[in-house]
Structures are given as structure tokens and as C-alpha cells.
Amino acid sequence: MVSSEEVNDGTDAEDHRSFVSEARALVTPGSVSKSATLRTIDAPDLQYGTALHIRVTRCADGSSVVSLFGELDVTSMPQFDLVTSETLSSKPKEMIFDLTQCQFVSAQGYAAIGRCSLEVPVEVRSRSGLAARVFAVLGYDRVGSFTVPAARGGTPW
């Protein structure tokens, strides 16, 4: 499993990752003051989404299951891009994205999953039909999206 603390390329945009604590990433003090100049002086302390944890399982049939836990948002995209690039470089037969334990996926996250479908077949498992609708709007018709009932226990693969 890769945690957000483990993925950091050292760029200024990623410095906030060093403040991950209790599954919340806090904005650096310098960022808060910069943000406050765009808002009123009473701006609250800003927090980004929960940490994203990713588990990649390579199956005997040649497919790779990418399970996401937490939130896939702008703050976790560098980590997600790194993992998907590494997974695609292993030439899987298919990529299955398990979003059933993911609390939030941004449009940027759905687009990144959709781009994987340009290289290999992609299947997405989620708890609602939202993923299928977003992929349709984004034009990623080759992404197979399946809704997994909430009562179902364990992973189906």
C-alpha cells in the first residue's frame, strides 16, 4: 500500500503532504495566509481531503485491481498518477478500479481513470451509478462501470 506520506517529489506544490496527520492533510501556514488574501481576513483553517490509500493486486489472469480508500482529489492526484503509471507499465490485460471504499472521486480523478482506458480495457466498480454517468459525460465510452450493491461483502475478485 502506498500512503500519501510515501509519495512526494519534493516540489513546492507537494510540500503540504508533509503535514499529513490523523488522515487529514493540513494546508501549510504560508498557504493559509496566501489564501486569506483572496478571502476575508476571517478565513477558516483550510483542510484538504482525507489521505488516499491505494492497493494494487495483480491477478493470475493478467489483470490488475486498483483499490482506492479515502478521497481521490486534487491533493492525491500525483500519488494516483504515479501508481497508475507504474501499473500500466507492467502491461496488465485489464485494469479494474475498485471505488467501493472510496468516499470521493473528483472529476480530475475520473478523467485519469478514463485515460487508462486509452491503453488497456478498464472496468470500474463503485457503490453508485455516478461513475458511469461521469465517464459518459467525459466521453470515455470504453470504460465498463458496474454498481456493486452495498450489502455485498468482500471483493468480488
Helices and strands as residue ranges (DSSP letters): G 12-19, E 20-21, E 24-26, H 29-38, E 47-50, E 53-58, E 64-72, H 77-89, E 95-105, H 107-116, E 122-126, H 130-138, E 143-147
